[in-house]
Amino acid sequence: GAGVSQSPSNKVTEKGKDVELRCDPISGHTALYWYRQSLGQGLEFLIYFQGNSAPDKSGLPSDRFSAERTGGSVSTLTIQRTQQEDSAVYLCASSLEEVRGSYEQYFGPGTRLTVT
Amino acid sequence: GQNIDQPTEMTATEGAIVQINCTYQTSGFNGLFWYQQHAGEAPTFLSYNVLDGLEEKGRFSSFLSRSKGYSYLLLKELQMKDSASYLCAVIGGGGYNKLIFGAGTRLAVHP
């Protein structure tokens, strides 16, 4: 079946511009996560959605970052007034909250964001 | 604080066995994952441990000791395609939702 998809796959933007990154989770997955992976770094948790609500936004690095999820499906991560330090790969993952007693998260291919 | 440590890089020979270690200190523990990530691709699930002991799945095995805050991933009969980064991740902090990742171990398999 279809996996997690993300768009765009690559985005180059000028410093100060706003960007929107999109994630389509696996159909039926109630949980959705956003992570950021900077060059040579581990994945950094940004935000978690259960359905349309976001019980954990603790990883958002600043108030320039926001995310929403509508219809319990598609999610959009918005970065306002982008800075060069925002350059990274943004990964989305989804999961059935409990699968075989585990919490396996399925990752999308990511969006590579470059801020010039 | 939350801390997950794993070696930055490892090399191994095709056909050999390699063990990648991971130690963690988190304010809660609800399981440990290993993911494989090839360059430029998304992480893919390898294993999940929540109880102490060894979980075997084909050429890959994962071990957990909760009392020691320690896990390892064992890869047997290495193949060139196993060259990738291996990510250790813990569900900690009292939540069932947030994976805390280590920086990953880049494994290079040589002929």
Chai-1 contact restraints between the chains, C-beta under 6 A:
chainA,res_idxA,chainB,res_idxB,connection_type,confidence,min_distance_angstrom,max_distance_angstrom,comment,restraint_id
A,G42,B,F101,contact,1.0,0.0,6.0,A-B,restraint_1
A,G42,B,G102,contact,1.0,0.0,6.0,A-B,restraint_2
A,G42,B,A103,contact,1.0,0.0,6.0,A-B,restraint_3
A,G42,B,G104,contact,1.0,0.0,6.0,A-B,restraint_4
A,L43,B,F101,contact,1.0,0.0,6.0,A-B,restraint_5
A,F45,B,K98,contact,1.0,0.0,6.0,A-B,restraint_6
A,Y48,B,N97,contact,1.0,0.0,6.0,A-B,restraint_7
A,D56,B,N97,contact,1.0,0.0,6.0,A-B,restraint_8
A,S102,B,Y48,contact,1.0,0.0,6.0,A-B,restraint_9
A,E104,B,F45,contact,1.0,0.0,6.0,A-B,restraint_10
A,F107,B,A42,contact,1.0,0.0,6.0,A-B,restraint_11
A,F107,B,P43,contact,1.0,0.0,6.0,A-B,restraint_12
A,G108,B,A42,contact,1.0,0.0,6.0,A-B,restraint_13
A,P109,B,A42,contact,1.0,0.0,6.0,A-B,restraint_14
